[in-house]
């Protein structure tokens, strides 16, 4: 019976909106900037589900439960349903009053009032009959109670709502008008809680909103940072109520809540363009920030509403305002939306086909790209990083938006920029959107184009646009090439544009490398002279006590110079450590340099009247021997950085490393023979001291076997003849023959591999060297240097000095063209020719001739001449037009065939040169 009564209570009401059971709202759907935790900068941007309306005064279930807890409530309920008025009046009178008001039983209500019950009696929560009648929309009961003297401004027990609040919250206009007519306070609760106007806006009851405003309800609140009805209307997308509030003077730029949101923030967050337009037309400040320093443009970008975004930009919104995390609206526009967030939950529960999901996903990406395009056209900074170093390109690649990545790149996005953790955009592109790489390389192709005359002409001029190689002008120009090397796309360096750029860049910056090479060469030569003058004298073994080992003065002077040069080297190494210590520690040559610096300080100590016997210690001879060796090795490695000699030094280092691995792999075999020979040849001097036996075995492996000295020397008789011969034979077979041949084969294989990739390896070494020199020249640690001096160095190092000097014009058919090597000119010319030869959309027959594919012109128009016999007087004009068009086509394809002939001629010349 109770359930029947509850349903009766709901069914007898005027239509009410139940906002807590919206099927199409999924509170778990999120919009995030990035799906990776390592970004360290996730947006706190849960998609705010619109509540329509957002808050109930009382829960219907709870209300009815509390009413049923009144004295005789169930009995009164049953009697009212049976319309047993006589027995109903015998029950608890307060209960009868409250239930009859709630259920809309006017006859019962009138009868119980005639019994003398107080019209203002309440339930346990302080709700009066007037509250219940207004909440349930019982106009007749409400009118009867008011006529009997009920207090229209009575509060509930918690002082939160009056009957007018109840009527406004449920949208019962007739009840609201009745209460207002009888003196209900339209601004009740304005100072402490929420006014009836607030509840009317929340219930989407526009008529109630208008009625309250016409009766002087205040659209604003006196509390600071409190939620106003305008906030509610904007958050719910109730444009009609919002328009009414604005007409009656609602404050537009008030911020509310702990997030300090304005109505424009709320409308933009929900992507409500209509509400945003009304607010902006009313004078809303477009660049106001909330607690997270977000403007309305940030929130519109997050909501992926291009209409709202365009509206805000048109009203002067700043597209480069950073929020608390340093992110601009362009960062916010690149969001990753869960698929189910974009579709109703009811559809998702039924299950969606893969094609439907794919379509929804593409729509999400399309919306994101459209927002990005709007912001870029409005002047958004495409390369601006946030507080964590992430640029919009980083986020687009992370979220796997290939179209957005290419859009940002086309607007000047720099793929070489790195996060605070050192991860470049190109790294993210390689991992997340590898399909972008071929499209990016196509930009290299399109940067080489025909500038003047035709390809076959002597004056043919090609233009090489290097802007794609340097995304950010005036900085490190080889950073892009270094990034391609880092992510494993080394073959990109073989592209004619990249190779030409690297060639010109090396010619530009090599002066700094040559200076470094010259400095180290002077240092090593002076150190060599010092070692010869001090340590190559055998003074301690001199037989005459009167012999003095004086060091010449010029050698001592060289020693002072060496200390100075070594100090400068020390300063250079400390600078490199401060500049990039992580990269510095990974290079073994840097450790070698430190060893040289320390050892030079140890063995170069010139003093006045220097005597080798007195002033040079024995340990210094050991240090000097190692130091002079390492110095020359270091000089060899520096020379190896020069592109001409790089291949040979790389062969040496590669074979050396592999030989070390080889020796470690067979170390057990070396130890085995060393111990065996130590036992068998214990009386032989070379095998007597165990710590030198291993060295002897390695030397024997090179071919120095000393067979006759070991086995047929009278001074050292053979103690264990048969075993000695057997072990010696095993050593010759395993070590000298097999392992030696293995090492030779390994070295040959390494060298062949290096020779096959010699060209690419040379370019990689050259790019790394240029990038290293650039990083030093553009280091922030040099900021203390004079500005004019650094500007001079930068101009000498940069290839593209300004935005107006970014292209190279070459004449490939001019024999006097010598600015770049002939091989590069041929590669560039070949690229342009191949691009021009690509089949066009025009249909035609394909002929095979001399191994070349030729697209023939469309000859269908020749036959069309015969179809014009029955045309009108314009026949001659038509034929003339067709003849002109055919003539143009034949001219075009004659040019095409001439180009093919030139290509074959060039190939013949190249082959002839190779044979010579």
ZIWO-V486021 format. One record per backbone hydrogen bond with DSSP energy under -0.5 kcal/mol. CO is the residue of the C=O (numbers start at 1). NH is the residue of the N-H. Records with the same first field share a line. If there is no record, write none. Layout:
CO = NH, NH
This chain:
1 = 5
2 = 6
3 = 7
4 = 8
5 = 9
6 = 10
7 = 11
8 = 12
10 = 13
16 = 18
17 = 19
19 = 22
22 = 25
24 = 26
25 = 27
26 = 29
29 = 47
30 = 338
32 = 336
36 = 39
37 = 40
43 = 45
45 = 31
47 = 49
50 = 52
51 = 53
59 = 63
60 = 64
61 = 65
62 = 66
63 = 67
64 = 68
65 = 69
66 = 69
67 = 70
70 = 73
72 = 76
73 = 77
74 = 78
75 = 79
76 = 80
77 = 81
78 = 82
79 = 83, 84
80 = 83
83 = 85
84 = 88
85 = 89
87 = 90, 91
88 = 91
92 = 96
93 = 97
94 = 98
95 = 99
96 = 100
97 = 101
98 = 102
99 = 103
100 = 104, 105
104 = 106
105 = 109
106 = 110
107 = 111
108 = 112
109 = 113
110 = 114
111 = 115
112 = 117
113 = 116
118 = 121
121 = 129
123 = 126
125 = 157
127 = 123
128 = 132
129 = 133
130 = 134
131 = 135
132 = 136
133 = 137, 138
137 = 139
138 = 142
139 = 143
140 = 144
141 = 145
142 = 146
143 = 147
144 = 148
145 = 150
146 = 149
150 = 152
151 = 154
156 = 159
161 = 156
162 = 166
163 = 167
164 = 168
165 = 169
166 = 170
167 = 171, 172
168 = 171
171 = 173
172 = 176
173 = 177
174 = 178
175 = 179
176 = 180
177 = 181
178 = 182
179 = 184
180 = 183
184 = 186
185 = 188
186 = 197
187 = 190
189 = 193
195 = 199
196 = 200
197 = 201
198 = 202
199 = 203
200 = 205
201 = 204
202 = 53
204 = 206
205 = 209
206 = 210
207 = 211
208 = 212
209 = 213
210 = 214
211 = 215
212 = 217
213 = 216
219 = 230
223 = 226
225 = 257
228 = 231, 232
229 = 233
230 = 234
231 = 235
232 = 236
233 = 237, 238
234 = 237
237 = 239
238 = 242
239 = 243
240 = 244
241 = 245
242 = 246
243 = 247
244 = 248
245 = 250
246 = 249
252 = 263
256 = 261
257 = 260
259 = 291
261 = 256
262 = 266
263 = 267
264 = 268
265 = 269
266 = 270
267 = 272
268 = 271
271 = 273
272 = 276
273 = 277
274 = 278
275 = 279
276 = 280
277 = 281
278 = 282
279 = 284
280 = 283
285 = 288
286 = 296
290 = 293
292 = 324
294 = 290
295 = 299
296 = 300
297 = 301
298 = 302
299 = 303
300 = 304, 305
301 = 304
304 = 306
305 = 309
306 = 310
307 = 311
308 = 312
309 = 313
310 = 314
311 = 315
312 = 315, 317
313 = 316
317 = 319
318 = 321
319 = 330
323 = 326
325 = 387
327 = 323
328 = 331, 332
329 = 333
330 = 334
331 = 334
333 = 335
335 = 337
336 = 32
338 = 341, 342
339 = 342
340 = 343
344 = 348
345 = 349
346 = 350
347 = 351
353 = 357
354 = 358
355 = 359
356 = 360
357 = 361
358 = 362
359 = 363
360 = 364
361 = 365
362 = 366
363 = 367
364 = 368
365 = 369
366 = 370
367 = 371
368 = 372
369 = 373
370 = 374
371 = 375
372 = 376
373 = 377
374 = 378
375 = 380
376 = 379
380 = 382
381 = 384
386 = 389
388 = 420
390 = 386
391 = 395
392 = 396
393 = 397
394 = 398
395 = 399
396 = 401
397 = 400
400 = 402
401 = 405
402 = 406
403 = 407
404 = 408
405 = 409
406 = 410
407 = 411
408 = 413
409 = 412
413 = 415
414 = 417
415 = 426
417 = 425
419 = 422
422 = 424
423 = 419
424 = 428
425 = 429
426 = 430
427 = 431
428 = 432, 433
429 = 433
433 = 436
434 = 437, 438
435 = 439
436 = 440
437 = 441
438 = 442
439 = 443
440 = 443, 444
441 = 444, 445
442 = 446
443 = 447
444 = 447
445 = 448
447 = 449, 465
449 = 463
452 = 461
454 = 457
457 = 460
461 = 451, 452
462 = 810
463 = 449, 465
464 = 466, 808
466 = 469, 470
467 = 470
471 = 473
472 = 475
476 = 479
478 = 482
479 = 483
480 = 484
481 = 485
482 = 486
483 = 487
484 = 489
485 = 488
489 = 492
490 = 493
491 = 494
492 = 495
495 = 499
496 = 500
497 = 501
498 = 502
499 = 503
500 = 504
501 = 505
502 = 506
503 = 507
504 = 508
505 = 509
506 = 510
509 = 512, 513
510 = 514
511 = 515
512 = 516
513 = 517
514 = 518
515 = 519
516 = 520
517 = 521
518 = 522
519 = 523
520 = 524
521 = 525
522 = 526
523 = 527
524 = 528
525 = 529
526 = 530
527 = 531
528 = 532
529 = 533
530 = 534
531 = 535, 536
537 = 539
538 = 541
539 = 542
544 = 547
548 = 550
549 = 612
552 = 556
553 = 557
554 = 558
555 = 559
556 = 560
557 = 561
558 = 562
559 = 563
560 = 564
561 = 565
562 = 566
563 = 567
564 = 568
565 = 569
566 = 570
567 = 571
568 = 572
569 = 573
570 = 574
571 = 575
572 = 576
573 = 577
574 = 578
575 = 579
576 = 580
580 = 584
581 = 585
582 = 586
583 = 586, 587
584 = 587
586 = 588
587 = 590, 591
588 = 592
589 = 593
590 = 594
591 = 595
592 = 596
593 = 597
594 = 598
595 = 599
596 = 600
597 = 601
598 = 602
599 = 603
600 = 604
603 = 605
607 = 610
610 = 551
611 = 615
612 = 616
615 = 617
617 = 621
618 = 621, 622
619 = 623
620 = 624
621 = 625
622 = 626
623 = 627
624 = 628
625 = 629
626 = 630
627 = 631
628 = 632
629 = 633
630 = 634
631 = 635
632 = 636
633 = 637
634 = 638
635 = 639
636 = 640
637 = 641
638 = 641
639 = 642
642 = 645, 646
645 = 649
646 = 650
647 = 651
648 = 652
649 = 653
650 = 654
651 = 655
652 = 656
653 = 657
654 = 658
655 = 659
656 = 660
657 = 661
658 = 662
659 = 663
660 = 664
661 = 665
662 = 666
664 = 667
666 = 670
667 = 671
668 = 672
669 = 673
670 = 674
671 = 675
672 = 676
673 = 677
674 = 678
675 = 679
676 = 680
677 = 681
679 = 682
681 = 684
684 = 687, 688
685 = 688, 689
688 = 690
689 = 692
690 = 693, 694
692 = 696
693 = 697
694 = 698
695 = 699
696 = 700
697 = 701
698 = 702
699 = 702, 704
700 = 703
703 = 705
706 = 710
707 = 711
708 = 712
713 = 716
717 = 719
720 = 724
721 = 725
722 = 726
723 = 727
724 = 728
725 = 729
726 = 730
727 = 731
728 = 732
729 = 733
730 = 734
731 = 735, 736
732 = 737
733 = 738
734 = 739
735 = 740
737 = 741
738 = 742
739 = 743
740 = 744
741 = 745
742 = 746
743 = 747
744 = 748
745 = 749
746 = 750
747 = 751
748 = 752
749 = 753
750 = 754
751 = 755
752 = 756
753 = 757
755 = 758
757 = 761
758 = 762
759 = 763
760 = 764
761 = 765
762 = 766
763 = 767
764 = 768
765 = 769
766 = 770
767 = 771
768 = 772
769 = 773
770 = 774
771 = 775
772 = 776
773 = 777
774 = 778
776 = 779
779 = 782
780 = 783
781 = 784
782 = 785
786 = 790
787 = 791
788 = 792
789 = 793
790 = 794
791 = 795
792 = 796
793 = 797
794 = 798
799 = 801
802 = 805
806 = 466
808 = 464, 810
810 = 462, 812
811 = 814
813 = 815
814 = 817
816 = 818
821 = 825
822 = 826
823 = 827
824 = 828
825 = 829
826 = 830
827 = 831
828 = 832
829 = 833
830 = 834
831 = 835
832 = 836
833 = 837
834 = 838
835 = 838
845 = 856
847 = 849, 854
849 = 852
852 = 849, 854
854 = 847, 856
857 = 859
859 = 862, 863
860 = 864
861 = 865
862 = 865
863 = 866
864 = 867
865 = 868
866 = 869
868 = 871
872 = 875
873 = 876
874 = 878
875 = 879
876 = 880
877 = 881
878 = 882
879 = 883
880 = 884
881 = 885
882 = 886
883 = 887
884 = 888
885 = 889
886 = 890
887 = 891
888 = 892
889 = 893
890 = 894
891 = 895
892 = 896
893 = 897
894 = 898
895 = 899
896 = 900
897 = 901
898 = 902
899 = 903
900 = 904
901 = 905
902 = 906
903 = 907
904 = 908
905 = 909
906 = 910
907 = 911
908 = 912
909 = 913
910 = 914
911 = 915
912 = 916
